[in-house]
Amino acid sequence: MTQSRGVGEVLAACRAEGRAALVGYLPVGYPDVPSSLRAMETLCDNGIDIVEVGMPYSDPLMDGAVIQRAATQALEGGVRVDDVFRATAAIRAKGVPPLVMSYWNLVLRRGVARYAADLAAAGGAGLITPDLVPEEAQDWIDASAAEGLDRVFLVAPSSTSERLAVVTGATRGFVYAASTMGVTGARTSVGDAAADLVARTREHTDLPVCVGLGVSTREQAAEIATYADGVIVGSALVACLEDPDVDAGLERLAALTRELAAGVREGRR
Amino acid sequence: MSTPPTPSPGRFGQFGGRYVPEALIPALEELDEARQKAMLDPEFLDELDALHRTYTGRPSIITEVPRFAAHAGGARVILKREDLNHTGSHKINNVLAQCLLTKRMGKRRVIAETGAGQHGVATATAAALMGLECTVYMGKVDTERQALNVARMRILGAEVVAVEHGSATLKDAINEALRDWVTNVGHTHYVLGTVTGPHPFPEMVRDFHKIIGEEARQQVLDLTGRLPDAVVACVGGGSNAMGIFHRFVEDEGVRLVGVEAGGEGIEGDRHAARFATAEPGVLHGAMSYLMQDDEGQTLETHSISAGLDYPSVGPEHSFLRDTGRAEYRYATDEQAMEAFRLLCRTEGIIPALESSHALAGAIEVGRELGPDALILVNLSGRGDKDMHTAARWFGLVEDDGQSTPTSAAVETGGAECVSAVEPEGGVQA
């Protein structure tokens, strides 16, 4: 594995700066493939540390209304799995590590080993799997090891101590802590569950722990940055692109990214 | 990395498993433990047995249908009458048991998905009986074709949520129910209605329905002195089929025949014949045969029966299929409707459109096996809920479904209808 490919180096650098990393999610193909690549580059130009490339899926059961609408539009626009690899290459060219977030059947259908090889070849740092737990993931664990890719599994407020041990034991890169029980989407408050979950997770691993689900504002980012290694923002970024004027949407996206980047720096520990 | 994770339980060969968000794993483990304890607890089993006898009306009877059988190659045909259960289908078996489990787990709310409405009505019924809050998710397309069942659920006190995204059918209702469950799992149990989903659902739902096959096997033995040559059942998710198949799996001489929805024919994309066209994939928490495109996106399906309009199938069916223990055919909308009309006119029984697919399958199996054969068919539900669809199909009402029958339509649907099922037709292998 080349050290520069993974997200660990970036998270370590952020930690050395005494701040949390900012991780931004956007789906490829929304509002269309070329614009989505521009949007991801916009994130890179405005202070994002790691980009999550979402692959639209017909049955996104972990996603709320904003991301599901975007995914539906992207699929109607003809987005293909190959477009994910175009996106990862574009992000890598900006010097930012790209992580793909994909529902499992899309990986399975392509072939787990082939998917891993294609992702690595396109500069991908790894994969986040919202509907794949370690017990079902042996093929992916083997393939990601062979290609030097990170594998980001999720923990949730409902995770028991035993589950935290299993999940963190299989994870490479960072642990994704779901802040609340529920699906993606901006919320007014992230709540206490996230801090408790991060603390419980750290009892089992030295890996960085990043918090996602429900984060949308600079203030929330600053608050989470006081206890987490990274702050993950999705729906709020996607919502910027709902503007029918693509350029105006990208401007809103740039502004929000800068705000959030400031937020993670305000939460210095 | 530490030691490799132990694979999830609940596999049927390569099929099954648990492909769900981490947030649900603790709930699935809690459910698995609760149901295993319950199945060994005489108090639970007695309570469930009493509900079966005094509320559902079990054991359901069997009915021999000789006038219908005359159109099935003259074989003896016996129906297992799950349509006579309270709420009109087999679904109540599973729902009563899961709602009892919900109470044992200390949860106060149940959610469910429904396609045709049978499972939704059963869940709303059990929730009313046991004082549980109830929300039912239903695709908007299905709420329109099953409006009567929507009213029924609401009268029973359930909230019915029409799901408008995706194809607005059963699979999207399951997505929405899973979202609700992820959010509210602390006080809510998801009463999944069929033998799919993450472990322990496929195994648990099968076990709550295996009473169908246990009763039927003994009833057929008592009536005929022998086991049937074939057991035939429709397969959407596959719960009624697993329920009746399970007790016969060890009986090697008994053919197990599942009948899927062939819709408008499998040449195009308007069908739900998974075993005829699909390949293994993951949907709704389980690995099974799945109708998907070359990238793994779920394909839309079609059936005249909302209950069979589902792109995947219970993982145990996939296992039975790949091991050759069970065989799966399909019946088109047209073949199912002809079987529907035939049973109505020859035996005075109005079957559900789902069950009509099994009847169409029985016609073909009977013609293949000949007059010495004995065929057991699971009549999984009654057709009251499908009257609107049937009336439109046969031209008994105007297209808006509101009008009174025309005399011409009534005449067309007269006694001569029996001959309409005489031509070869039948079910495709």
HADDOCK unambig.tbl for C-alpha pairs under 7 A between the chains (distance, minus, plus):
assign (segid A and resid 57 and name CA) (segid B and resid 297 and name CA) 6.27 0.50 0.50
assign (segid A and resid 58 and name CA) (segid B and resid 297 and name CA) 5.60 0.50 0.50
assign (segid A and resid 58 and name CA) (segid B and resid 298 and name CA) 5.97 0.50 0.50
assign (segid A and resid 59 and name CA) (segid B and resid 175 and name CA) 6.74 0.50 0.50
assign (segid A and resid 61 and name CA) (segid B and resid 175 and name CA) 5.35 0.50 0.50
assign (segid A and resid 61 and name CA) (segid B and resid 178 and name CA) 6.77 0.50 0.50
assign (segid A and resid 61 and name CA) (segid B and resid 179 and name CA) 6.01 0.50 0.50
assign (segid A and resid 62 and name CA) (segid B and resid 179 and name CA) 6.65 0.50 0.50
assign (segid A and resid 81 and name CA) (segid B and resid 295 and name CA) 6.99 0.50 0.50
assign (segid A and resid 105 and name CA) (segid B and resid 281 and name CA) 6.10 0.50 0.50
assign (segid A and resid 105 and name CA) (segid B and resid 282 and name CA) 5.34 0.50 0.50
assign (segid A and resid 105 and name CA) (segid B and resid 296 and name CA) 5.69 0.50 0.50
assign (segid A and resid 106 and name CA) (segid B and resid 295 and name CA) 6.00 0.50 0.50
assign (segid A and resid 106 and name CA) (segid B and resid 296 and name CA) 4.81 0.50 0.50
assign (segid A and resid 106 and name CA) (segid B and resid 297 and name CA) 6.94 0.50 0.50
assign (segid A and resid 109 and name CA) (segid B and resid 295 and name CA) 6.09 0.50 0.50
assign (segid A and resid 109 and name CA) (segid B and resid 296 and name CA) 5.31 0.50 0.50
assign (segid A and resid 110 and name CA) (segid B and resid 295 and name CA) 6.65 0.50 0.50
assign (segid A and resid 130 and name CA) (segid B and resid 21 and name CA) 5.66 0.50 0.50
assign (segid A and resid 131 and name CA) (segid B and resid 19 and name CA) 5.45 0.50 0.50
assign (segid A and resid 131 and name CA) (segid B and resid 20 and name CA) 4.46 0.50 0.50
assign (segid A and resid 131 and name CA) (segid B and resid 21 and name CA) 4.55 0.50 0.50
assign (segid A and resid 132 and name CA) (segid B and resid 19 and name CA) 5.36 0.50 0.50
assign (segid A and resid 132 and name CA) (segid B and resid 20 and name CA) 6.17 0.50 0.50
assign (segid A and resid 132 and name CA) (segid B and resid 21 and name CA) 6.70 0.50 0.50
assign (segid A and resid 133 and name CA) (segid B and resid 19 and name CA) 6.86 0.50 0.50
assign (segid A and resid 133 and name CA) (segid B and resid 22 and name CA) 6.28 0.50 0.50
assign (segid A and resid 134 and name CA) (segid B and resid 5 and name CA) 6.14 0.50 0.50
assign (segid A and resid 135 and name CA) (segid B and resid 5 and name CA) 5.12 0.50 0.50
assign (segid A and resid 135 and name CA) (segid B and resid 6 and name CA) 5.60 0.50 0.50
assign (segid A and resid 135 and name CA) (segid B and resid 7 and name CA) 4.51 0.50 0.50
assign (segid A and resid 135 and name CA) (segid B and resid 8 and name CA) 5.40 0.50 0.50
assign (segid A and resid 136 and name CA) (segid B and resid 7 and name CA) 5.88 0.50 0.50
assign (segid A and resid 136 and name CA) (segid B and resid 8 and name CA) 6.43 0.50 0.50
assign (segid A and resid 154 and name CA) (segid B and resid 22 and name CA) 6.23 0.50 0.50
assign (segid A and resid 155 and name CA) (segid B and resid 22 and name CA) 6.04 0.50 0.50
assign (segid A and resid 156 and name CA) (segid B and resid 22 and name CA) 6.36 0.50 0.50
assign (segid A and resid 156 and name CA) (segid B and resid 23 and name CA) 5.05 0.50 0.50
assign (segid A and resid 158 and name CA) (segid B and resid 23 and name CA) 5.74 0.50 0.50
assign (segid A and resid 158 and name CA) (segid B and resid 26 and name CA) 6.58 0.50 0.50
assign (segid A and resid 159 and name CA) (segid B and resid 23 and name CA) 6.57 0.50 0.50
assign (segid A and resid 159 and name CA) (segid B and resid 26 and name CA) 6.48 0.50 0.50
assign (segid A and resid 166 and name CA) (segid B and resid 5 and name CA) 6.62 0.50 0.50
assign (segid A and resid 169 and name CA) (segid B and resid 1 and name CA) 5.40 0.50 0.50
assign (segid A and resid 169 and name CA) (segid B and resid 2 and name CA) 5.25 0.50 0.50
assign (segid A and resid 170 and name CA) (segid B and resid 1 and name CA) 6.03 0.50 0.50
assign (segid A and resid 181 and name CA) (segid B and resid 23 and name CA) 6.81 0.50 0.50
assign (segid A and resid 181 and name CA) (segid B and resid 182 and name CA) 6.00 0.50 0.50
assign (segid A and resid 181 and name CA) (segid B and resid 183 and name CA) 4.84 0.50 0.50
assign (segid A and resid 182 and name CA) (segid B and resid 179 and name CA) 6.84 0.50 0.50
assign (segid A and resid 182 and name CA) (segid B and resid 182 and name CA) 5.21 0.50 0.50
assign (segid A and resid 182 and name CA) (segid B and resid 183 and name CA) 3.96 0.50 0.50
assign (segid A and resid 183 and name CA) (segid B and resid 179 and name CA) 6.58 0.50 0.50
